Amino acid sequence: MEFGVLGPLEARMHNKSIVPTAGKPRQILSLLAIRAGRVVQVETLMAELWGNSIPRSAATTLQTYVLQVRRKLTAAGVQQTGRSAKDVLETCYGGYRLTPDEFSLDLLEFQQMVRLGGRTLAENDPATASEQLSRALDLWRGPALTDVPIGEVLSTEVIGMQEERAWALEMRLEADLSLGRHAEIIGELRMLVSQQPLHETLSAQLMTALYRAGHPWRALDAFQSLRHALIKELGVEPSPRLQRLHQAILANDTDLQVPSATLHALSA
């Protein structure tokens, strides 16, 4: 079975889609796929489907939705594995568990690749890290579960995915800066900063890229834009880290240039 949650929901068995048409069964399948191999409690599923407005018929309705997912499994030929739909989507004490013999989930692949890219970057191999993190980010096909109604449980899961994606992007940009690709990523950084004007790390990366590209005045403008946004929205000044970067740009600090060791490695 193959599952994809980094974009529209994808779920396939034997190359046949098992994604339900209706919204609430999609929610159930999404949550079971994200937590494949683990029991998802009935209370958790009900909270996802109905929040604090759980109807009296919730238990029976939930069973109906589970039955719809099992019918999709049967229609996709689950019996070819020697198991029934009830075996793959088990009823457990207090909940349900999705237990395919073999399955892939793009979220797990993404998380593994991000961890690998982070370790590689920490080991001072930005070229490999940039490639690994780029491959991880390429797994995203759009906003997570964009075609699935999101309740309170999936909302938490999606927030976690988005945070991991943001962290992977920051690391990839940092790797690219280390590789001297500052001119190539200025446009991307400008777009990201315009979307997140209070994000200090992205602003710092933009300032560094602009300075290295020979535009120190634009780097200083980027700092002032961040400062004005922080004061207006939060009533605070930029962090000491950003203020030190600002002072380094004013002083034309040579430490802001691409490390000579990196340049030597790239030219070797």
N, C-alpha and C positions, 0 to 999 in steps of 0.2 A: 504494500500500500504506500502511496505517495501523498504527502500532505504539503500544502503551501499556505502560509498565513501572512507572508511578507508582501501583501498586495491583496487582490481579490482572493477569496477562499478557493483553494484547489484541493480536491480529494479524489484519488483514483485507485481503482483496483483492476488489475488486468487491462489497463489502458481505458477503462470505462469510468466516467465520472460518477461519484456517489454523493455529490453535493445536492441536498434537498432544495426544492424550489422555494418553500416557505421560509420566512425569516427565523422563527424560533427554533425549528430543527437545525437550521444553519448555526445558530448560537450554540446549541448542544454539541454538534459535531466539532465545532471550532474549539470549544473548551476541552472536550475529550481528546482531541488530537494534540493540543498543546501539552496536555498532561497524560499522554499515552503511557500505559503501563501502570498508572496510579489510579486509585479509586477516587472518583469525584462524588462527593456526598450529595444526596438528594437536596439537602438544605442549600448547598452551594449552587446547584443547578436552578433551584427555584428562585434564589436571590438574583441570579443572572437574568432569568426570564421575566420576573415580575417585581423585583426590588422589594419595597415594603408593602406592596399591594397584592399580596399572594391571594388568589381566589380560593374559595372552598373546594373547587374541583381540581386544584393544582396537581394533586397526586395522580389522578386519572389522566389528566391532560398531558402531564409529563410522560407517562407511560405510552401515550399515543404518539408523542413526538419521537420517543426512542424506537417505537415500532416502525415509524417512517424511515428512520435511518437504517434499521435492520433490513427493511424491504429493499433499500438501495443496495445494500451489501449482497443480498440474495440475487438481485437483478444483475449485478456485476459479476456473478459467478463465484461467490465465496466458497461454494461447495467444492470447487476444484482444488482447494487447499486441504480438503479432508475435514474441514470444520464447518460448523453452521454459523449463521449470523449471530445467534445467541452466544456462541463460543467466542467470537471475535469482539462483540460488544456485550460484555458480561453483566449480569445483574449480581451485584455483590451486596454484602450486608451493609445496608445504609446508603448504597449508591450504585454507580455504574463505572465500568472500566473498559477502555479500549485496549485490546491485547492482540494486535496482528502478529503473525509469525515474524514477519520482516516489515519494517516501515522506514520511510525517510521523511524528515521534516525540515523544511528550509530554515526554520528558526534555529534548530540545533546546529545545522551546518554553519550558519552565520555566526553563532556564538563561538563555535570551535575555531573558526578562522580568525575571528577578532582576537581571541585569546592568544592564538599563535602569532598574529601580527604584532600584538602588544609586546610579547616576549622578544620577538625579533627586533623590534624598535629599541627595546631596553638593552639588547645586546649590541647596539650600535651598528645595525645593518639596515639603514633606511631604505635602500633600493629594494631589498627583498620584502621589507615590511610594507612599503607602498604597494607593491604588487599584491601581497596577501590581503591587505585591507581593501584594496580596490575590488578584488574578486568577491570579498565578503559583501561590500556595499552593492555590487552588481546583482546580488540575489534579490534585492528589493525591486518589486514590480509596481510599486505605488504605496500609498498609505496602508498600514497593516489592517487586514480584514475590512477593506473599504466597502465591500458589498454585504457586510453582515451587520444586523442590528447589534449595537453594543450596550450591554447592561453593566451593572456595577462591578461584576467580577472580571469580565473581559476588558473593561475599561482599565483596570489595574494592570492587566497583562500587556495591553497595548502601550500604556505609558512606559512600562519597563522596556519594551522593544524599542520605542522611540528614543529612550535614553541611551540604550546600547548603540543604536545607529548614530546618534550624535557623537558619542565617545569615539566610535570607529572613524567617523569623518574627521574629528579633531586630530586623531593620531595620524591619519593618512595625510592631512595637510601639514602636520609637523614633519612627517617623513619627507614630503615634497620640498619643504623649506630647507631641510638639511641637505637635500640633493641639489640645491641651487635652482629650483624650478619656480622661484618667486614670481617672475614675470608671467608664467603660465597660469598661476592660480589667483592672480589679483582679481580678475573678473568674478571668479567663483566666490572669493572671500567678500567682495563688495556686495554681492547678492545676499550672502548669508548674513552679513552684518546688517543690511537693510531690513532683513526679516527678523533679526534678533538684536536690536540696537543696544540691549543691556548686557549682552554676552561678552564678558571681558576677554576670554580666551580667543574668541574669533577676532575681536578688535585688535588684540595683541599680535595675532598672526598677520592681520592685514597691515598693521603698522610696520612690522618687520619686513613683509614682502615689498611694501612701497619704498621703504628706506633702501633695501638692497637693490631695488630696480632704479635707484638714482632719483627718487622723488621724496626727499625728506620733508618738504613742506606739506605734501599730501599726507604723509604719515602723521605729522603734527595736527593736521585738520581732522584726521580720523580720531585722534585722542580727544580733541575738543568736542567732537560730536558725541563720543562716548560719555565724556564728563557732563555735558549739558543734559543728556538723556538720563543719566544716573541721578543728577541733582533734581531734575524736574519730576521724575517718577518715584524716586526713593528717598530723596533728600540726603544722599551720601556722595562722597568723593570717590574717584576710582581707587582701587586697592593699592597698597604700597608697591606691589609687583608692577602694575601698570604705570605708576608714577616714576618708578626707577627706569622703565623702558622709555618713557617720555624724556627724562633727563638724559639718558644715554643718546637718544636721537639728537637732542639739542647740542650735546657735546661732541657729536660726530664720532662716537665711540667705535673703534675698529672691531671690538668684540662682537658687534652686531652683524658683521659680515659672515658669509658662509665659512665654516671652519676650514682652515687650509688643509687639514688632514682629509676632510671629505673631498675637497677639490682634487687633491692629489690622487685619491682612490678612484675618482671618476675618470680622471685623465689617463690612468695607468692602463 
